[in-house]
Amino acid sequence: MKSGYNLIILGPPGAGKGTQADLLSRKYKIIHISTGDMFREILKDNQSELAQEIKIYVQKGELVPDNLVLEMVRKRLQEDDVKNGFILDGFPRTKIQAEGLDEILDSLNRQLDLAIYLKTSYETILDRLTGRRVCLHCGANYHIKYSPPKQEGICDRCGGELYQREDDKEQTIRKRLEVYEAQTKEIIDYYQNKNILFTVSGDLSAKDVLKKVEEQLSQIETQVN
């Protein structure tokens, strides 16, 4: 089995991007990089000029400009732990970022193997997100239908109170999806035109999605060999 895949995973909120990225990371021994994690890590570094610039936007609740996000990604992809491959989750979000990622990879003499698009129905997204509950104390995640706590409203891990995030309420979900749709179409088209887009239904179980992605990666490996 080939190692060293360079992947990105695209899809709306609730599509299961994080779950799938974790599964692929373990399966292929590649690093799962989420933009959220990258922001948290870089903001710990108060000495760096990049961290200071990004912090200004984050503290205001504003979107971080593409050029700063790209510089953050560039630094992350130069780390030793990504030499064997990576899966980017939550990036790119714009066509400018997608083009910038290509330039970064070219400079590192690498290229993307696959852009995985989890195309997910509104009903599935709503079902997954509105049922999600998070522990106020330790941050553990539950779902009232698929992974409920032993005692309703109480965290199994620490006994903390479970709550529903504002992001997971239906009205907010609709707005998040509108923003996502507006941003993402050009990225989907971009990778479709590069012939590296692989679309799979995000309505499927995590196990079934993983199986389809594995099959696609096997085909890529066969073509290369």
Secondary structure, 3 states (H helix, E strand, C coil): CCCCCEEEEECCCCCCHHHHHHHHHHHHCCEEEEHHHHHHHHHHCCCCHHHHHHHHHHHHCCCCCHHHHHHHHHHHHCCHHHCCCEEEECCCCCHHHHHHHHHHHHHCCCCCCEEEEEECCHHHHHHHHHCEEEECCCCCEEECCCECCCECCECCCCCCEEECCHHHCHHHHHHHHHHHHHHHHHHHHHHHHCCCEEEEECCCCHHHHHHHHHHHHHHHHHHHC
